[in-house]
Amino acid sequence: MPGPPRFLTLADVAEVLNTSSAQVYALVRRGDLAAIKIGGRGQWRVEAEQLEAYIQRMYDEARTFVAEHPYEEEKESRPEG
């Protein structure tokens, strides 16, 4: 029984990331998400490992952002005593 596919279409990636194929295409074209072009029509494919690495990088970036920008409630929303 075969395992999960090694390569995903941009539509597959969009489904995993819960975004549009156009957004995934933009990630690929900017070089944020590694992909290859195959076939005569040059269809894009993303290796599953590359997608997982991208997701991990985004988690790392989010952690860094949160650490550098701690959440503070607005003082205006607190009742003064």
Phi, psi and omega in degrees: 000123182290150178276196179295153181294146178287321183246144181241148172284167176297326177296320177298315180297318179301320179294317179298317183274357181056051179220188181268158175298325179297320178294319178295318177302318179297320177299318180293312183295328177282346182088009178287329181234118181291137179208166176235157174256134181231158173074170182296331179270358177064050179283137181280141174225141179245127177289137183306321179297323178293321177296315179297321178295320178298313180301316179297319178298321180293322174297316179298316178297321180294318178298317179298315180300313181297319180295324181276343182228073182299145180285129176227131177293146178293137180296330182295333183276349179270137176290138179274144184241000000 
